[in-house]
């Protein structure tokens, strides 16, 4: 029977000193043989804790939806791009010709964007105030350009020829395509002179619109510097029509003759109608040049 040695006694201390070199040698030999420290081996058998799961990244908050009544902002046009020294306004069509709107990213930091206006009353007020804006409009391939049975092409051509000099004068003054003005005047007289009674109705004061541009004195007299402009005066009538054509043109992204004439026919229109398609055809054919 072997006696127990008290761990805290002097004998235990002497025994530890005597066995320490042998324990170190045994550990070194064990490592050379590829062995494992029993303490280390015991630790290796303990299964590792599973890695903590990372929380999924929070989804970005959706962009707030515009409130009802908030105007749509055009993404590529800037009010500073426009200049119309003849009338103190701005010219969208001139900017289009300079390529201002071809690259929206190039104009991303150019400043505030133009509001899009589409209701008839709002467009009318915008034109009269001559504020910068864009009128939404797209091509309608279903629009018909054929002439109605009552069309009087001779009367239309005669009216354009009669006023050609004034058309050229005011078109140059307000930087408008004179052939566009002639096309709209032709349409208003060839199609609008039903049974040749235009002049009679104007003479009797029964017509709300006045020839030769078939333009209404109210509200378009506000386009003129003289608020008491007489639309029975042919020069005043034509200049008011040219200014209105100019302002419609400036607010359309692609102011084709068909698009301008469609909006001329009804300010709230957002796609080509038959009258617009007809004016587009007349613009190409120019029947007033026929002999």
C-alpha positions as CSV (number, residue, x, y, z in Angstrom):
1,X,0.0,0.0,0.0
2,X,1.5,3.3,-1.0
3,X,1.1,6.4,1.2
4,X,-0.4,9.6,-0.1
5,X,1.7,12.8,-0.4
6,X,0.2,16.0,0.6
7,X,0.3,18.4,-2.4
8,X,1.3,21.3,-0.3
9,X,4.1,19.5,1.6
10,X,7.8,19.8,1.2
11,X,8.0,16.2,-0.2
12,X,5.6,17.1,-3.0
13,X,7.7,20.1,-3.9
14,X,10.9,18.0,-4.1
15,X,9.1,15.3,-6.2
16,X,7.9,18.0,-8.7
17,X,11.5,19.3,-9.1
18,X,12.8,15.8,-9.7
19,X,10.2,14.8,-12.3
20,X,10.1,18.2,-14.2
21,X,13.0,17.3,-16.6
22,X,11.5,13.9,-17.4
23,X,8.1,15.5,-18.2
24,X,9.6,18.1,-20.5
25,X,11.6,15.4,-22.4
26,X,8.5,13.3,-22.8
27,X,6.5,16.2,-24.2
28,X,9.3,17.1,-26.7
29,X,9.4,13.5,-27.9
30,X,5.7,13.3,-28.3
31,X,5.7,16.4,-30.5
32,X,8.5,15.0,-32.7
33,X,6.4,11.9,-33.3
34,X,3.4,14.0,-34.4
35,X,1.7,13.4,-31.1
36,X,-0.7,15.7,-29.4
37,X,-0.5,17.5,-26.2
38,X,-3.2,15.8,-24.1
39,X,-4.5,19.2,-23.0
40,X,-4.6,20.5,-26.6
41,X,-6.2,17.3,-27.8
42,X,-8.9,17.6,-25.2
43,X,-9.6,21.1,-26.3
44,X,-9.8,20.0,-30.0
45,X,-12.6,17.6,-29.2
46,X,-14.8,20.4,-28.0
47,X,-17.0,21.3,-30.9
48,X,-16.6,24.9,-32.1
49,X,-19.5,27.3,-31.6
50,X,-21.4,27.9,-34.8
51,X,-20.6,31.4,-36.4
52,X,-23.1,34.1,-35.4
53,X,-25.6,34.8,-38.2
54,X,-25.3,38.2,-39.6
55,X,-28.5,40.2,-39.9
56,X,-29.7,40.8,-43.5
57,X,-29.0,44.3,-44.8
58,X,-31.9,46.7,-44.4
59,X,-33.7,47.4,-47.7
60,X,-33.5,51.0,-48.8
61,X,-36.6,53.0,-48.2
62,X,-38.7,53.4,-51.3
63,X,-38.8,56.9,-52.9
64,X,-41.8,58.9,-51.8
65,X,-44.6,59.1,-54.3
66,X,-45.5,62.6,-55.5
67,X,-48.6,64.0,-53.9
68,X,-51.7,64.5,-56.0
69,X,-51.5,67.8,-57.8
70,X,-47.7,67.9,-57.9
71,X,-46.6,69.0,-61.3
72,X,-44.5,66.5,-63.3
73,X,-41.0,67.8,-63.9
74,X,-39.4,67.4,-67.2
75,X,-36.1,65.5,-66.9
76,X,-34.0,67.2,-69.6
77,X,-35.0,70.8,-70.1
78,X,-33.9,73.8,-68.2
79,X,-35.4,77.3,-68.4
80,X,-32.0,78.8,-68.8
81,X,-31.6,77.1,-72.1
82,X,-34.2,79.3,-73.7
83,X,-34.0,82.7,-75.2
84,X,-36.3,84.7,-77.4
85,X,-35.0,88.3,-77.6
86,X,-37.8,89.2,-80.0
87,X,-40.4,88.7,-77.3
88,X,-38.6,88.5,-74.0
89,X,-39.4,84.8,-73.6
90,X,-37.7,81.6,-74.3
91,X,-37.5,79.1,-77.2
92,X,-37.8,75.4,-76.6
93,X,-37.5,74.7,-80.4
94,X,-34.3,76.6,-80.6
95,X,-32.9,74.7,-77.7
96,X,-33.9,71.4,-79.5
97,X,-32.1,72.5,-82.6
98,X,-29.0,73.1,-80.5
99,X,-29.2,69.6,-79.0
100,X,-30.0,70.7,-75.5
101,X,-32.4,67.9,-74.8
102,X,-30.5,65.1,-76.5
103,X,-28.6,64.0,-73.4
104,X,-30.5,64.3,-70.2
105,X,-27.4,63.3,-68.1
106,X,-25.4,66.2,-69.5
107,X,-28.1,68.6,-68.2
108,X,-28.5,66.8,-64.9
109,X,-27.0,69.6,-62.8
110,X,-28.2,72.4,-65.0
111,X,-30.8,73.6,-62.5
112,X,-34.6,73.4,-62.1
113,X,-36.6,71.4,-64.6
114,X,-39.6,72.6,-66.6
115,X,-43.1,71.7,-65.4
116,X,-45.2,69.6,-67.6
117,X,-48.6,71.2,-68.3
118,X,-51.4,69.3,-70.0
119,X,-54.9,70.7,-69.1
120,X,-56.4,73.1,-71.6
121,X,-57.0,75.9,-69.1
122,X,-53.6,75.6,-67.6
123,X,-51.9,75.6,-71.0
124,X,-53.9,78.7,-72.0
125,X,-52.8,80.5,-68.8
126,X,-49.2,79.3,-69.3
127,X,-49.1,80.6,-72.9
128,X,-50.6,84.0,-71.9
129,X,-48.1,84.4,-69.1
130,X,-45.3,83.1,-71.4
131,X,-43.9,80.9,-68.6
132,X,-41.5,78.1,-69.4
133,X,-43.2,74.7,-69.6
134,X,-43.5,71.5,-71.6
135,X,-46.7,70.3,-73.2
136,X,-46.9,66.5,-73.3
137,X,-47.6,65.2,-76.8
138,X,-47.1,62.1,-78.9
139,X,-47.6,61.0,-82.5
140,X,-50.8,59.3,-83.3
141,X,-50.4,57.0,-86.4
142,X,-54.1,56.6,-86.7
143,X,-54.8,60.3,-87.4
144,X,-56.2,60.8,-91.0
145,X,-54.8,63.6,-93.2
146,X,-57.4,63.4,-96.0
147,X,-59.4,66.5,-96.9
148,X,-63.1,66.7,-96.1
149,X,-65.5,66.9,-99.0
150,X,-66.3,70.6,-98.4
151,X,-62.7,71.7,-98.6
152,X,-62.0,74.7,-100.8
153,X,-58.3,74.5,-101.7
154,X,-58.6,77.4,-104.1
155,X,-59.8,79.7,-101.3
156,X,-57.2,78.5,-99.0
157,X,-54.4,79.1,-101.5
158,X,-55.8,82.5,-102.4
159,X,-55.9,83.6,-98.7
160,X,-52.3,82.5,-98.2
161,X,-51.1,84.3,-101.3
162,X,-52.9,87.4,-100.3
163,X,-51.2,87.6,-96.9
164,X,-47.9,86.0,-97.8
165,X,-45.9,89.3,-97.3
166,X,-47.3,89.8,-93.7
167,X,-46.8,86.1,-92.9
168,X,-43.1,86.4,-93.9
169,X,-42.7,89.7,-91.9
170,X,-44.2,88.4,-88.6
171,X,-42.7,85.0,-88.9
172,X,-39.2,86.5,-89.2
173,X,-40.0,88.9,-86.3
174,X,-41.0,86.1,-84.0
175,X,-38.7,83.4,-85.3
176,X,-41.4,81.1,-86.7
177,X,-41.3,78.9,-89.8
178,X,-43.4,80.9,-92.3
179,X,-44.5,77.7,-94.1
180,X,-46.0,76.5,-90.8
181,X,-48.0,79.7,-90.5
182,X,-49.1,79.4,-94.1
183,X,-50.2,75.7,-93.6
184,X,-52.3,76.6,-90.6
185,X,-53.8,79.6,-92.4
186,X,-54.5,77.4,-95.4
187,X,-56.3,74.8,-93.2
188,X,-58.4,77.4,-91.5
189,X,-59.6,78.9,-94.7
190,X,-59.8,75.8,-97.0
191,X,-61.6,73.7,-94.4
192,X,-63.2,76.4,-92.2
193,X,-64.8,78.4,-95.0
194,X,-67.9,76.1,-95.1
195,X,-70.1,77.1,-98.1
196,X,-68.0,80.3,-98.5
197,X,-69.7,82.1,-95.6
198,X,-66.6,82.9,-93.5
199,X,-66.4,86.6,-94.5
200,X,-70.1,87.0,-94.2
201,X,-70.2,85.6,-90.6
202,X,-67.2,87.8,-89.7
203,X,-68.8,90.9,-91.3
204,X,-72.0,90.3,-89.3
205,X,-70.1,89.8,-86.1
206,X,-71.5,86.3,-85.5
207,X,-68.1,84.6,-85.4
208,X,-66.1,84.2,-82.2
209,X,-63.0,83.8,-84.2
210,X,-61.6,86.1,-86.9
211,X,-60.1,85.4,-90.3
212,X,-57.6,85.1,-91.8
213,X,-56.0,83.1,-88.9
214,X,-59.4,82.1,-87.5
215,X,-58.2,83.3,-84.0
216,X,-60.4,84.4,-81.1
217,X,-60.0,87.9,-79.8
218,X,-60.7,86.6,-76.3
219,X,-58.3,85.6,-74.8
220,X,-55.6,85.9,-77.4
221,X,-55.7,89.7,-77.5
222,X,-53.6,89.4,-74.4
223,X,-50.8,88.1,-76.6
224,X,-50.4,91.6,-78.1
225,X,-48.7,94.5,-76.4
226,X,-51.9,96.5,-77.2
227,X,-54.7,95.0,-75.0
228,X,-57.2,96.7,-77.3
229,X,-55.9,95.0,-80.4
230,X,-58.4,94.9,-83.2
231,X,-58.5,91.4,-84.7
232,X,-60.6,92.6,-87.6
233,X,-57.3,94.3,-88.7
234,X,-55.6,91.6,-90.8
235,X,-52.1,92.5,-89.8
236,X,-53.0,92.3,-86.1
237,X,-54.8,89.1,-86.7
238,X,-51.9,87.5,-88.4
239,X,-49.3,88.6,-85.8
240,X,-51.4,87.3,-83.0
241,X,-51.7,83.9,-84.8
242,X,-47.9,83.9,-85.4
243,X,-47.2,84.6,-81.7
244,X,-49.6,81.8,-80.6
245,X,-47.9,79.3,-83.0
246,X,-44.6,80.4,-81.7
247,X,-45.6,79.7,-78.1
248,X,-47.1,76.3,-78.9
249,X,-44.0,75.4,-80.8
250,X,-41.7,76.4,-77.9
251,X,-43.5,74.1,-75.5
252,X,-43.5,70.9,-77.6
253,X,-40.5,68.6,-77.5
254,X,-40.9,67.7,-81.2
255,X,-42.8,70.6,-82.7
256,X,-43.7,69.0,-86.0
257,X,-46.3,70.8,-88.1
258,X,-48.8,68.1,-87.2
259,X,-48.1,68.4,-83.5
260,X,-48.3,72.2,-83.5
261,X,-51.5,72.3,-85.6
262,X,-53.1,69.6,-83.3
263,X,-52.5,71.8,-80.2
264,X,-53.5,74.9,-82.2
265,X,-56.9,73.2,-82.9
266,X,-57.3,72.3,-79.2
267,X,-54.9,73.4,-76.5
268,X,-55.5,70.4,-74.3
269,X,-54.7,67.9,-77.0
270,X,-51.9,65.4,-76.3
271,X,-51.7,63.4,-79.5
272,X,-52.1,64.1,-83.2
273,X,-55.6,64.5,-84.5
274,X,-56.9,64.6,-88.1
275,X,-56.5,68.3,-88.4
276,X,-52.9,68.1,-87.3
277,X,-52.2,65.3,-89.7
278,X,-53.9,67.3,-92.5
279,X,-51.7,70.3,-91.7
280,X,-48.7,68.1,-91.8
281,X,-49.6,67.0,-95.3
282,X,-50.3,70.5,-96.4
283,X,-46.9,71.6,-95.0
284,X,-45.2,69.0,-97.2
285,X,-47.3,69.7,-100.3
286,X,-47.5,73.6,-100.1
287,X,-50.6,73.9,-102.4
288,X,-50.3,77.7,-102.4
289,X,-47.3,77.4,-104.6
290,X,-49.3,75.6,-107.4
291,X,-50.1,77.6,-110.5
